[in-house]
């Protein structure tokens, strides 16, 4: 069994109003050094396969077909052997 | 300047209905090997400080005070020198 961690981020060219709101929040708390906040999604899942290659293929396909919107989002992932 | 990446996940003991919905979605697409989907948040931001220690302190405080709900969520982060 393998454990995949997927990070989905908005493309740089897409405005991120949620990130802007969080940035204003940090400044309200006095953290003026915080800039360029961008919010993304994090998904973790297990893949019950024998080979890492198969787990990577499934993770990539699920990310691209179901989780990310390829027009607006980029995604990256890591796949590691699950500890149990 | 430093670049921080923050991952916020629901604690293991908290049910994740959004993750369950995504898991059903993967099975509908035929990916039956996918299990235990959990959805979290990903936040990236820049911190304009001179020292990495200061950037780590600010990232930790912002994560704990503003981004994560410590009752229900865990958070982890990395801080690296920004490339530009």
Backbone of each chain as nested JSON, in Angstrom:
{
  "chains": [
    {"id": "A", "residues": [
      {"number": 1, "name": "UNK", "atoms": {"N": [0.831, -1.201, 0.0], "CA": [0.0, 0.0, 0.0], "C": [0.869, 1.255, 0.0]}},
      {"number": 2, "name": "UNK", "atoms": {"N": [0.431, 2.257, -0.723], "CA": [1.186, 3.499, -0.83], "C": [0.349, 4.677, -0.339]}},
      {"number": 3, "name": "UNK", "atoms": {"N": [1.071, 5.697, 0.119], "CA": [0.414, 6.894, 0.634], "C": [0.787, 8.066, -0.267]}},
      {"number": 4, "name": "UNK", "atoms": {"N": [-0.228, 8.731, -0.817], "CA": [0.015, 9.859, -1.729], "C": [-0.399, 11.163, -1.066]}},
      {"number": 5, "name": "UNK", "atoms": {"N": [0.411, 12.181, -1.298], "CA": [0.087, 13.535, -0.844], "C": [0.051, 14.434, -2.068]}},
      {"number": 6, "name": "UNK", "atoms": {"N": [-1.07, 15.107, -2.255], "CA": [-1.287, 15.899, -3.46], "C": [-1.505, 17.355, -3.052]}},
      {"number": 7, "name": "UNK", "atoms": {"N": [-0.783, 18.248, -3.702], "CA": [-0.965, 19.681, -3.451], "C": [-1.487, 20.332, -4.719]}},
      {"number": 8, "name": "UNK", "atoms": {"N": [-2.586, 21.055, -4.575], "CA": [-3.214, 21.721, -5.716], "C": [-3.175, 23.215, -5.462]}},
      {"number": 9, "name": "UNK", "atoms": {"N": [-2.558, 23.949, -6.377], "CA": [-2.426, 25.395, -6.199], "C": [-3.043, 26.109, -7.398]}},
      {"number": 10, "name": "UNK", "atoms": {"N": [-3.536, 27.308, -7.148], "CA": [-4.0, 28.155, -8.242], "C": [-2.803, 28.568, -9.089]}},
      {"number": 11, "name": "UNK", "atoms": {"N": [-2.969, 28.62, -10.404], "CA": [-1.892, 29.109, -11.257], "C": [-1.561, 30.552, -10.9]}},
      {"number": 12, "name": "UNK", "atoms": {"N": [-0.296, 30.899, -11.1], "CA": [0.207, 32.225, -10.696], "C": [-0.614, 33.359, -11.317]}},
      {"number": 13, "name": "UNK", "atoms": {"N": [-1.119, 33.133, -12.517], "CA": [-1.832, 34.198, -13.233], "C": [-3.26, 34.409, -12.733]}},
      {"number": 14, "name": "UNK", "atoms": {"N": [-3.745, 33.504, -11.866], "CA": [-5.121, 33.591, -11.379], "C": [-5.153, 34.354, -10.048]}},
      {"number": 15, "name": "UNK", "atoms": {"N": [-6.016, 35.338, -9.954], "CA": [-6.151, 36.088, -8.699], "C": [-6.662, 35.173, -7.593]}},
      {"number": 16, "name": "UNK", "atoms": {"N": [-6.208, 35.425, -6.359], "CA": [-6.601, 34.583, -5.232], "C": [-7.196, 35.462, -4.129]}},
      {"number": 17, "name": "UNK", "atoms": {"N": [-8.481, 35.785, -4.219], "CA": [-9.093, 36.677, -3.213], "C": [-9.063, 36.101, -1.801]}},
      {"number": 18, "name": "UNK", "atoms": {"N": [-9.152, 34.778, -1.681], "CA": [-9.091, 34.147, -0.345], "C": [-7.705, 34.382, 0.273]}},
      {"number": 19, "name": "UNK", "atoms": {"N": [-6.669, 34.248, -0.555], "CA": [-5.313, 34.531, -0.084], "C": [-5.156, 35.975, 0.338]}},
      {"number": 20, "name": "UNK", "atoms": {"N": [-5.729, 36.891, -0.453], "CA": [-5.674, 38.324, -0.113], "C": [-6.34, 38.569, 1.242]}},
      {"number": 21, "name": "UNK", "atoms": {"N": [-7.47, 37.914, 1.475], "CA": [-8.182, 38.099, 2.746], "C": [-7.333, 37.607, 3.913]}},
      {"number": 22, "name": "UNK", "atoms": {"N": [-6.681, 36.459, 3.732], "CA": [-5.806, 35.936, 4.795], "C": [-4.633, 36.889, 5.026]}},
      {"number": 23, "name": "UNK", "atoms": {"N": [-4.101, 37.444, 3.923], "CA": [-2.985, 38.39, 4.057], "C": [-3.407, 39.617, 4.883]}},
      {"number": 24, "name": "UNK", "atoms": {"N": [-4.582, 40.154, 4.594], "CA": [-5.095, 41.265, 5.4], "C": [-5.23, 40.846, 6.865]}},
      {"number": 25, "name": "UNK", "atoms": {"N": [-5.682, 39.603, 7.082], "CA": [-5.812, 39.089, 8.447], "C": [-4.485, 39.065, 9.175]}},
      {"number": 26, "name": "UNK", "atoms": {"N": [-3.43, 38.626, 8.486], "CA": [-2.109, 38.582, 9.14], "C": [-1.655, 39.994, 9.483]}},
      {"number": 27, "name": "UNK", "atoms": {"N": [-1.917, 40.959, 8.582], "CA": [-1.502, 42.336, 8.862], "C": [-2.29, 42.908, 10.042]}},
      {"number": 28, "name": "UNK", "atoms": {"N": [-3.588, 42.555, 10.136], "CA": [-4.394, 43.007, 11.282], "C": [-3.828, 42.483, 12.599]}},
      {"number": 29, "name": "UNK", "atoms": {"N": [-3.234, 41.29, 12.543], "CA": [-2.622, 40.719, 13.752], "C": [-1.227, 41.291, 14.006]}},
      {"number": 30, "name": "UNK", "atoms": {"N": [-0.748, 42.15, 13.103], "CA": [0.557, 42.772, 13.311], "C": [1.7, 42.111, 12.562]}},
      {"number": 31, "name": "UNK", "atoms": {"N": [1.408, 41.097, 11.755], "CA": [2.478, 40.41, 11.007], "C": [2.612, 41.046, 9.626]}},
      {"number": 32, "name": "UNK", "atoms": {"N": [3.25, 42.23, 9.608], "CA": [3.33, 42.968, 8.346], "C": [4.365, 42.396, 7.381]}},
      {"number": 33, "name": "UNK", "atoms": {"N": [5.2, 41.474, 7.854], "CA": [6.207, 40.872, 6.986], "C": [5.606, 39.811, 6.058]}},
      {"number": 34, "name": "UNK", "atoms": {"N": [4.361, 39.433, 6.295], "CA": [3.744, 38.377, 5.485], "C": [3.213, 38.961, 4.171]}},
      {"number": 35, "name": "UNK", "atoms": {"N": [3.608, 38.346, 3.052], "CA": [3.206, 38.839, 1.725], "C": [2.79, 37.657, 0.841]}},
      {"number": 36, "name": "UNK", "atoms": {"N": [2.083, 37.989, -0.209], "CA": [1.776, 37.011, -1.271], "C": [1.205, 35.696, -0.755]}},
      {"number": 37, "name": "UNK", "atoms": {"N": [0.159, 35.792, 0.058], "CA": [-0.47, 34.573, 0.558], "C": [-1.304, 33.952, -0.562]}},
      {"number": 38, "name": "UNK", "atoms": {"N": [-1.121, 32.655, -0.781], "CA": [-1.91, 31.93, -1.787], "C": [-2.466, 30.677, -1.121]}},
      {"number": 39, "name": "UNK", "atoms": {"N": [-3.733, 30.417, -1.35], "CA": [-4.386, 29.277, -0.715], "C": [-4.554, 28.154, -1.736]}},
      {"number": 40, "name": "UNK", "atoms": {"N": [-4.254, 26.957, -1.329], "CA": [-4.45, 25.802, -2.204], "C": [-5.143, 24.683, -1.449]}},
      {"number": 41, "name": "UNK", "atoms": {"N": [-5.17, 23.524, -2.09], "CA": [-5.788, 22.365, -1.448], "C": [-4.733, 21.302, -1.217]}},
      {"number": 42, "name": "UNK", "atoms": {"N": [-4.96, 20.515, -0.179], "CA": [-4.067, 19.393, 0.126], "C": [-4.939, 18.153, 0.245]}},
      {"number": 43, "name": "UNK", "atoms": {"N": [-4.574, 17.112, -0.469], "CA": [-5.336, 15.867, -0.42], "C": [-4.364, 14.727, -0.13]}},
      {"number": 44, "name": "UNK", "atoms": {"N": [-4.7, 13.888, 0.841], "CA": [-3.881, 12.692, 1.035], "C": [-4.763, 11.467, 0.925]}},
      {"number": 45, "name": "UNK", "atoms": {"N": [-4.198, 10.396, 0.402], "CA": [-4.977, 9.173, 0.193], "C": [-4.036, 7.976, 0.149]}},
      {"number": 46, "name": "UNK", "atoms": {"N": [-4.607, 6.816, 0.399], "CA": [-3.859, 5.574, 0.25], "C": [-4.227, 4.922, -1.075]}},
      {"number": 47, "name": "UNK", "atoms": {"N": [-3.254, 4.256, -1.691], "CA": [-3.515, 3.51, -2.915], "C": [-3.077, 2.07, -2.67]}},
      {"number": 48, "name": "UNK", "atoms": {"N": [-4.018, 1.151, -2.764], "CA": [-3.715, -0.252, -2.497], "C": [-3.245, -0.944, -3.768]}},
      {"number": 49, "name": "UNK", "atoms": {"N": [-1.97, -0.774, -4.068], "CA": [-1.381, -1.456, -5.229], "C": [-0.084, -2.107, -4.785]}},
      {"number": 50, "name": "UNK", "atoms": {"N": [0.419, -2.998, -5.636], "CA": [1.679, -3.677, -5.319], "C": [2.881, -2.807, -5.676]}},
      {"number": 51, "name": "UNK", "atoms": {"N": [2.794, -2.099, -6.812], "CA": [3.972, -1.369, -7.276], "C": [3.796, 0.135, -7.101]}},
      {"number": 52, "name": "UNK", "atoms": {"N": [4.921, 0.803, -6.878], "CA": [4.909, 2.249, -6.727], "C": [4.503, 2.921, -8.045]}},
      {"number": 53, "name": "UNK", "atoms": {"N": [4.947, 2.348, -9.168], "CA": [4.62, 2.926, -10.483], "C": [3.107, 2.978, -10.676]}},
      {"number": 54, "name": "UNK", "atoms": {"N": [2.442, 1.893, -10.294], "CA": [0.985, 1.826, -10.424], "C": [0.324, 2.867, -9.497]}},
      {"number": 55, "name": "UNK", "atoms": {"N": [0.844, 2.977, -8.279], "CA": [0.294, 3.966, -7.332], "C": [0.48, 5.375, -7.872]}},
      {"number": 56, "name": "UNK", "atoms": {"N": [1.644, 5.634, -8.492], "CA": [1.898, 6.964, -9.057], "C": [0.97, 7.242, -10.234]}},
      {"number": 57, "name": "UNK", "atoms": {"N": [0.725, 6.224, -11.052], "CA": [-0.167, 6.406, -12.205], "C": [-1.583, 6.745, -11.732]}},
      {"number": 58, "name": "UNK", "atoms": {"N": [-2.067, 5.989, -10.739], "CA": [-3.42, 6.224, -10.227], "C": [-3.51, 7.609, -9.578]}},
      {"number": 59, "name": "UNK", "atoms": {"N": [-2.5, 7.967, -8.787], "CA": [-2.507, 9.283, -8.135], "C": [-2.55, 10.398, -9.177]}},
      {"number": 60, "name": "UNK", "atoms": {"N": [-1.734, 10.264, -10.232], "CA": [-1.684, 11.293, -11.283], "C": [-3.042, 11.4, -11.982]}},
      {"number": 61, "name": "UNK", "atoms": {"N": [-3.635, 10.25, -12.307], "CA": [-4.912, 10.283, -13.029], "C": [-6.033, 10.854, -12.162]}},
      {"number": 62, "name": "UNK", "atoms": {"N": [-6.073, 10.441, -10.892], "CA": [-7.109, 10.969, -9.986], "C": [-6.93, 12.484, -9.809]}},
      {"number": 63, "name": "UNK", "atoms": {"N": [-5.665, 12.929, -9.675], "CA": [-5.406, 14.363, -9.509], "C": [-5.911, 15.134, -10.71]}},
      {"number": 64, "name": "UNK", "atoms": {"N": [-5.589, 14.636, -11.893], "CA": [-5.897, 15.399, -13.112], "C": [-7.366, 15.291, -13.51]}},
      {"number": 65, "name": "UNK", "atoms": {"N": [-7.975, 14.136, -13.223], "CA": [-9.36, 13.959, -13.676], "C": [-10.373, 14.459, -12.668]}},
      {"number": 66, "name": "UNK", "atoms": {"N": [-10.047, 14.347, -11.367], "CA": [-11.071, 14.595, -10.353], "C": [-10.748, 15.789, -9.463]}},
      {"number": 67, "name": "UNK", "atoms": {"N": [-9.486, 15.931, -9.069], "CA": [-9.178, 16.891, -8.004], "C": [-8.868, 18.292, -8.515]}},
      {"number": 68, "name": "UNK", "atoms": {"N": [-8.071, 18.388, -9.574], "CA": [-7.629, 19.708, -10.033], "C": [-8.374, 20.123, -11.286]}},
      {"number": 69, "name": "UNK", "atoms": {"N": [-8.552, 21.416, -11.429], "CA": [-9.082, 21.997, -12.652], "C": [-7.876, 22.463, -13.468]}},
      {"number": 70, "name": "UNK", "atoms": {"N": [-7.528, 21.756, -14.54], "CA": [-6.265, 22.046, -15.225], "C": [-6.205, 23.435, -15.864]}},
      {"number": 71, "name": "UNK", "atoms": {"N": [-7.348, 24.072, -16.04], "CA": [-7.355, 25.43, -16.605], "C": [-6.814, 26.427, -15.576]}},
      {"number": 72, "name": "UNK", "atoms": {"N": [-7.196, 26.236, -14.326], "CA": [-6.87, 27.24, -13.305], "C": [-5.849, 26.763, -12.285]}},
      {"number": 73, "name": "UNK", "atoms": {"N": [-5.597, 25.456, -12.238], "CA": [-4.798, 24.928, -11.123], "C": [-3.628, 24.075, -11.604]}},
      {"number": 74, "name": "UNK", "atoms": {"N": [-2.583, 24.088, -10.805], "CA": [-1.454, 23.178, -10.996], "C": [-1.507, 22.143, -9.895]}},
      {"number": 75, "name": "UNK", "atoms": {"N": [-1.018, 20.936, -10.166], "CA": [-0.931, 19.998, -9.052], "C": [0.379, 19.247, -9.049]}},
      {"number": 76, "name": "UNK", "atoms": {"N": [0.83, 18.919, -7.844], "CA": [2.049, 18.14, -7.676], "C": [1.76, 17.099, -6.611]}},
      {"number": 77, "name": "UNK", "atoms": {"N": [2.482, 15.992, -6.646], "CA": [2.213, 14.967, -5.645], "C": [3.466, 14.168, -5.326]}},
      {"number": 78, "name": "UNK", "atoms": {"N": [3.437, 13.537, -4.155], "CA": [4.476, 12.574, -3.792], "C": [3.781, 11.264, -3.438]}},
      {"number": 79, "name": "UNK", "atoms": {"N": [4.455, 10.16, -3.719], "CA": [3.927, 8.836, -3.372], "C": [5.001, 8.094, -2.588]}},
      {"number": 80, "name": "UNK", "atoms": {"N": [4.638, 7.605, -1.415], "CA": [5.594, 6.859, -0.584], "C": [4.958, 5.588, -0.061]}},
      {"number": 81, "name": "UNK", "atoms": {"N": [5.78, 4.613, 0.228], "CA": [5.28, 3.377, 0.813], "C": [4.603, 3.706, 2.142]}},
      {"number": 82, "name": "UNK", "atoms": {"N": [3.393, 3.199, 2.343], "CA": [2.678, 3.478, 3.587], "C": [3.355, 2.734, 4.73]}},
      {"number": 83, "name": "UNK", "atoms": {"N": [3.342, 3.387, 5.892], "CA": [4.089, 2.814, 7.016], "C": [3.417, 1.569, 7.597]}},
      {"number": 84, "name": "UNK", "atoms": {"N": [2.12, 1.411, 7.35], "CA": [1.455, 0.224, 7.865], "C": [0.708, -0.477, 6.735]}}
    ]},
    {"id": "B", "residues": [
      {"number": 1, "name": "UNK", "atoms": {"N": [14.305, 37.304, 2.096], "CA": [12.893, 36.888, 2.082], "C": [12.797, 35.357, 2.092]}},
      {"number": 2, "name": "UNK", "atoms": {"N": [11.801, 34.872, 2.785], "CA": [11.625, 33.429, 2.91], "C": [10.247, 33.013, 2.392]}},
      {"number": 3, "name": "UNK", "atoms": {"N": [10.18, 31.77, 1.942], "CA": [8.922, 31.239, 1.403], "C": [8.461, 30.093, 2.306]}},
      {"number": 4, "name": "UNK", "atoms": {"N": [7.244, 30.218, 2.832], "CA": [6.712, 29.197, 3.74], "C": [5.592, 28.426, 3.066]}},
      {"number": 5, "name": "UNK", "atoms": {"N": [5.592, 27.131, 3.289], "CA": [4.499, 26.271, 2.822], "C": [3.886, 25.597, 4.039]}},
      {"number": 6, "name": "UNK", "atoms": {"N": [2.579, 25.78, 4.198], "CA": [1.887, 25.299, 5.392], "C": [0.828, 24.291, 4.975]}},
      {"number": 7, "name": "UNK", "atoms": {"N": [0.819, 23.15, 5.63], "CA": [-0.203, 22.141, 5.36], "C": [-1.052, 21.968, 6.609]}},
      {"number": 8, "name": "UNK", "atoms": {"N": [-2.362, 22.089, 6.44], "CA": [-3.292, 21.967, 7.564], "C": [-4.185, 20.768, 7.296]}},
      {"number": 9, "name": "UNK", "atoms": {"N": [-4.179, 19.82, 8.21], "CA": [-4.977, 18.602, 8.019], "C": [-5.93, 18.43, 9.2]}},
      {"number": 10, "name": "UNK", "atoms": {"N": [-7.053, 17.804, 8.924], "CA": [-7.966, 17.441, 10.014], "C": [-7.303, 16.381, 10.882]}},
      {"number": 11, "name": "UNK", "atoms": {"N": [-7.503, 16.461, 12.176], "CA": [-6.992, 15.423, 13.065], "C": [-7.619, 14.082, 12.702]}},
      {"number": 12, "name": "UNK", "atoms": {"N": [-6.855, 13.014, 12.945], "CA": [-7.282, 11.669, 12.552], "C": [-8.643, 11.296, 13.146]}},
      {"number": 13, "name": "UNK", "atoms": {"N": [-8.918, 11.811, 14.341], "CA": [-10.153, 11.411, 15.026], "C": [-11.385, 12.138, 14.492]}},
      {"number": 14, "name": "UNK", "atoms": {"N": [-11.185, 13.134, 13.625], "CA": [-12.303, 13.923, 13.107], "C": [-12.759, 13.34, 11.77]}},
      {"number": 15, "name": "UNK", "atoms": {"N": [-14.052, 13.104, 11.639], "CA": [-14.594, 12.6, 10.379], "C": [-14.392, 13.622, 9.267]}},
      {"number": 16, "name": "UNK", "atoms": {"N": [-14.179, 13.136, 8.043], "CA": [-13.935, 14.029, 6.916], "C": [-14.917, 13.702, 5.788]}},
      {"number": 17, "name": "UNK", "atoms": {"N": [-16.132, 14.273, 5.841], "CA": [-17.139, 13.94, 4.829], "C": [-16.732, 14.365, 3.416]}},
      {"number": 18, "name": "UNK", "atoms": {"N": [-15.979, 15.455, 3.312], "CA": [-15.524, 15.882, 1.986], "C": [-14.562, 14.844, 1.388]}},
      {"number": 19, "name": "UNK", "atoms": {"N": [-13.694, 14.313, 2.243], "CA": [-12.796, 13.246, 1.791], "C": [-13.566, 12.003, 1.367]}},
      {"number": 20, "name": "UNK", "atoms": {"N": [-14.599, 11.658, 2.138], "CA": [-15.447, 10.504, 1.795], "C": [-16.088, 10.7, 0.421]}},
      {"number": 21, "name": "UNK", "atoms": {"N": [-16.55, 11.929, 0.17], "CA": [-17.198, 12.223, -1.118], "C": [-16.2, 12.057, -2.271]}},
      {"number": 22, "name": "UNK", "atoms": {"N": [-14.982, 12.544, -2.058], "CA": [-13.956, 12.4, -3.092], "C": [-13.634, 10.916, -3.3]}},
      {"number": 23, "name": "UNK", "atoms": {"N": [-13.585, 10.163, -2.204], "CA": [-13.299, 8.72, -2.312], "C": [-14.372, 8.032, -3.157]}},
      {"number": 24, "name": "UNK", "atoms": {"N": [-15.642, 8.355, -2.904], "CA": [-16.717, 7.795, -3.728], "C": [-16.525, 8.189, -5.195]}},
      {"number": 25, "name": "UNK", "atoms": {"N": [-16.088, 9.439, -5.395], "CA": [-15.849, 9.906, -6.767], "C": [-14.782, 9.094, -7.478]}},
      {"number": 26, "name": "UNK", "atoms": {"N": [-13.687, 8.784, -6.751], "CA": [-12.617, 7.99, -7.386], "C": [-13.135, 6.6, -7.73]}},
      {"number": 27, "name": "UNK", "atoms": {"N": [-13.968, 6.029, -6.838], "CA": [-14.498, 4.687, -7.117], "C": [-15.448, 4.721, -8.314]}},
      {"number": 28, "name": "UNK", "atoms": {"N": [-16.217, 5.818, -8.425], "CA": [-17.112, 5.952, -9.585], "C": [-16.321, 5.995, -10.889]}},
      {"number": 29, "name": "UNK", "atoms": {"N": [-15.114, 6.554, -10.818], "CA": [-14.261, 6.61, -12.01], "C": [-13.515, 5.29, -12.231]}},
      {"number": 30, "name": "UNK", "atoms": {"N": [-13.698, 4.317, -11.338], "CA": [-13.062, 3.009, -11.509], "C": [-11.773, 2.821, -10.737]}},
      {"number": 31, "name": "UNK", "atoms": {"N": [-11.381, 3.825, -9.935], "CA": [-10.132, 3.691, -9.167], "C": [-10.441, 3.11, -7.788]}},
      {"number": 32, "name": "UNK", "atoms": {"N": [-10.695, 1.799, -7.757], "CA": [-11.109, 1.171, -6.505], "C": [-9.972, 0.984, -5.512]}},
      {"number": 33, "name": "UNK", "atoms": {"N": [-8.732, 1.178, -5.959], "CA": [-7.587, 1.03, -5.062], "C": [-7.417, 2.238, -4.137]}},
      {"number": 34, "name": "UNK", "atoms": {"N": [-8.158, 3.297, -4.398], "CA": [-8.001, 4.519, -3.593], "C": [-8.807, 4.407, -2.3]}},
      {"number": 35, "name": "UNK", "atoms": {"N": [-8.142, 4.658, -1.171], "CA": [-8.777, 4.532, 0.15], "C": [-8.387, 5.721, 1.024]}},
      {"number": 36, "name": "UNK", "atoms": {"N": [-9.181, 5.909, 2.077], "CA": [-8.826, 6.885, 3.132], "C": [-8.455, 8.257, 2.603]}},
      {"number": 37, "name": "UNK", "atoms": {"N": [-9.31, 8.823, 1.774], "CA": [-9.033, 10.168, 1.269], "C": [-9.321, 11.18, 2.371]}},
      {"number": 38, "name": "UNK", "atoms": {"N": [-8.386, 12.074, 2.598], "CA": [-8.561, 13.15, 3.585], "C": [-8.197, 14.459, 2.897]}},
      {"number": 39, "name": "UNK", "atoms": {"N": [-9.021, 15.47, 3.117], "CA": [-8.803, 16.762, 2.477], "C": [-8.268, 17.751, 3.501]}},
      {"number": 40, "name": "UNK", "atoms": {"N": [-7.268, 18.504, 3.111], "CA": [-6.729, 19.538, 3.985], "C": [-6.559, 20.834, 3.229]}},
      {"number": 41, "name": "UNK", "atoms": {"N": [-5.862, 21.76, 3.867], "CA": [-5.614, 23.049, 3.228], "C": [-4.123, 23.217, 3.032]}},
      {"number": 42, "name": "UNK", "atoms": {"N": [-3.784, 23.96, 1.996], "CA": [-2.389, 24.276, 1.72], "C": [-2.29, 25.79, 1.586]}},
      {"number": 43, "name": "UNK", "atoms": {"N": [-1.362, 26.377, 2.321], "CA": [-1.186, 27.83, 2.263], "C": [0.285, 28.111, 1.997]}},
      {"number": 44, "name": "UNK", "atoms": {"N": [0.573, 28.965, 1.02], "CA": [1.963, 29.397, 0.863], "C": [2.028, 30.902, 0.955]}},
      {"number": 45, "name": "UNK", "atoms": {"N": [3.132, 31.387, 1.497], "CA": [3.285, 32.832, 1.698], "C": [4.765, 33.18, 1.781]}},
      {"number": 46, "name": "UNK", "atoms": {"N": [5.045, 34.434, 1.535], "CA": [6.402, 34.94, 1.71], "C": [6.494, 35.685, 3.032]}},
      {"number": 47, "name": "UNK", "atoms": {"N": [7.651, 35.609, 3.659], "CA": [7.89, 36.372, 4.891], "C": [9.135, 37.213, 4.666]}},
      {"number": 48, "name": "UNK", "atoms": {"N": [8.976, 38.523, 4.75], "CA": [10.096, 39.43, 4.496], "C": [10.865, 39.682, 5.783]}},
      {"number": 49, "name": "UNK", "atoms": {"N": [11.751, 38.763, 6.092], "CA": [12.614, 38.943, 7.267], "C": [14.043, 38.632, 6.856]}},
      {"number": 50, "name": "UNK", "atoms": {"N": [14.977, 39.024, 7.718], "CA": [16.385, 38.771, 7.432], "C": [16.787, 37.351, 7.817]}},
      {"number": 51, "name": "UNK", "atoms": {"N": [16.227, 36.852, 8.953], "CA": [16.696, 35.556, 9.447], "C": [15.633, 34.478, 9.263]}},
      {"number": 52, "name": "UNK", "atoms": {"N": [16.109, 33.26, 9.057], "CA": [15.196, 32.125, 8.901], "C": [14.441, 31.858, 10.204]}},
      {"number": 53, "name": "UNK", "atoms": {"N": [15.12, 32.059, 11.347], "CA": [14.477, 31.817, 12.646], "C": [13.242, 32.712, 12.807]}},
      {"number": 54, "name": "UNK", "atoms": {"N": [13.405, 33.987, 12.425], "CA": [12.295, 34.944, 12.52], "C": [11.159, 34.536, 11.569]}},
      {"number": 55, "name": "UNK", "atoms": {"N": [11.514, 34.1, 10.369], "CA": [10.494, 33.678, 9.403], "C": [9.741, 32.452, 9.931]}},
      {"number": 56, "name": "UNK", "atoms": {"N": [10.472, 31.524, 10.577], "CA": [9.832, 30.333, 11.145], "C": [8.902, 30.704, 12.296]}},
      {"number": 57, "name": "UNK", "atoms": {"N": [9.333, 31.65, 13.124], "CA": [8.5, 32.075, 14.251], "C": [7.197, 32.694, 13.737]}},
      {"number": 58, "name": "UNK", "atoms": {"N": [7.311, 33.576, 12.741], "CA": [6.118, 34.234, 12.194], "C": [5.207, 33.194, 11.537]}},
      {"number": 59, "name": "UNK", "atoms": {"N": [5.78, 32.28, 10.773], "CA": [4.966, 31.251, 10.105], "C": [4.213, 30.418, 11.133]}},
      {"number": 60, "name": "UNK", "atoms": {"N": [4.909, 30.035, 12.212], "CA": [4.286, 29.216, 13.253], "C": [3.143, 29.983, 13.924]}},
      {"number": 61, "name": "UNK", "atoms": {"N": [3.382, 31.234, 14.249], "CA": [2.35, 32.01, 14.94], "C": [1.14, 32.255, 14.048]}},
      {"number": 62, "name": "UNK", "atoms": {"N": [1.389, 32.594, 12.769], "CA": [0.28, 32.821, 11.837], "C": [-0.526, 31.53, 11.657]}},
      {"number": 63, "name": "UNK", "atoms": {"N": [0.188, 30.395, 11.545], "CA": [-0.504, 29.115, 11.368], "C": [-1.407, 28.825, 12.551]}},
      {"number": 64, "name": "UNK", "atoms": {"N": [-0.861, 29.031, 13.755], "CA": [-1.608, 28.641, 14.95], "C": [-2.702, 29.636, 15.325]}},
      {"number": 65, "name": "UNK", "atoms": {"N": [-2.463, 30.919, 15.032], "CA": [-3.442, 31.932, 15.443], "C": [-4.531, 32.159, 14.406]}},
      {"number": 66, "name": "UNK", "atoms": {"N": [-4.179, 32.021, 13.125], "CA": [-5.102, 32.462, 12.084], "C": [-5.57, 31.324, 11.182]}},
      {"number": 67, "name": "UNK", "atoms": {"N": [-4.666, 30.433, 10.831], "CA": [-4.992, 29.484, 9.756], "C": [-5.626, 28.2, 10.251]}},
      {"number": 68, "name": "UNK", "atoms": {"N": [-5.09, 27.634, 11.327], "CA": [-5.578, 26.332, 11.776], "C": [-6.443, 26.482, 13.022]}},
      {"number": 69, "name": "UNK", "atoms": {"N": [-7.387, 25.585, 13.146], "CA": [-8.19, 25.464, 14.355], "C": [-7.552, 24.35, 15.188]}},
      {"number": 70, "name": "UNK", "atoms": {"N": [-6.871, 24.696, 16.274], "CA": [-6.087, 23.681, 16.99], "C": [-6.917, 22.554, 17.605]}},
      {"number": 71, "name": "UNK", "atoms": {"N": [-8.211, 22.781, 17.779], "CA": [-9.071, 21.723, 18.325], "C": [-9.253, 20.59, 17.311]}},
      {"number": 72, "name": "UNK", "atoms": {"N": [-9.403, 20.969, 16.053], "CA": [-9.743, 19.983, 15.028], "C": [-8.634, 19.711, 14.032]}},
      {"number": 73, "name": "UNK", "atoms": {"N": [-7.626, 20.568, 13.981], "CA": [-6.645, 20.483, 12.895], "C": [-5.216, 20.421, 13.41]}},
      {"number": 74, "name": "UNK", "atoms": {"N": [-4.381, 19.748, 12.621], "CA": [-2.938, 19.763, 12.845], "C": [-2.309, 20.601, 11.745]}},
      {"number": 75, "name": "UNK", "atoms": {"N": [-1.191, 21.245, 12.059], "CA": [-0.52, 21.915, 10.951], "C": [0.978, 21.687, 10.996]}},
      {"number": 76, "name": "UNK", "atoms": {"N": [1.559, 21.653, 9.802], "CA": [3.001, 21.506, 9.658], "C": [3.447, 22.491, 8.592]}},
      {"number": 77, "name": "UNK", "atoms": {"N": [4.698, 22.894, 8.647], "CA": [5.159, 23.86, 7.643], "C": [6.64, 23.687, 7.36]}},
      {"number": 78, "name": "UNK", "atoms": {"N": [7.051, 24.207, 6.204], "CA": [8.463, 24.303, 5.861], "C": [8.75, 25.753, 5.501]}},
      {"number": 79, "name": "UNK", "atoms": {"N": [9.954, 26.204, 5.81], "CA": [10.38, 27.564, 5.473], "C": [11.696, 27.459, 4.715]}},
      {"number": 80, "name": "UNK", "atoms": {"N": [11.739, 28.056, 3.527], "CA": [12.976, 28.039, 2.735], "C": [13.281, 29.422, 2.215]}},
      {"number": 81, "name": "UNK", "atoms": {"N": [14.541, 29.677, 1.938], "CA": [14.938, 30.962, 1.351], "C": [14.232, 31.102, 0.006]}},
      {"number": 82, "name": "UNK", "atoms": {"N": [13.585, 32.259, -0.211], "CA": [12.88, 32.473, -1.469], "C": [13.893, 32.621, -2.598]}},
      {"number": 83, "name": "UNK", "atoms": {"N": [13.524, 32.097, -3.764], "CA": [14.479, 32.054, -4.865], "C": [14.75, 33.434, -5.45]}},
      {"number": 84, "name": "UNK", "atoms": {"N": [13.832, 34.386, -5.276], "CA": [14.075, 35.731, -5.814], "C": [13.918, 36.765, -4.688]}}
    ]}
  ]
}
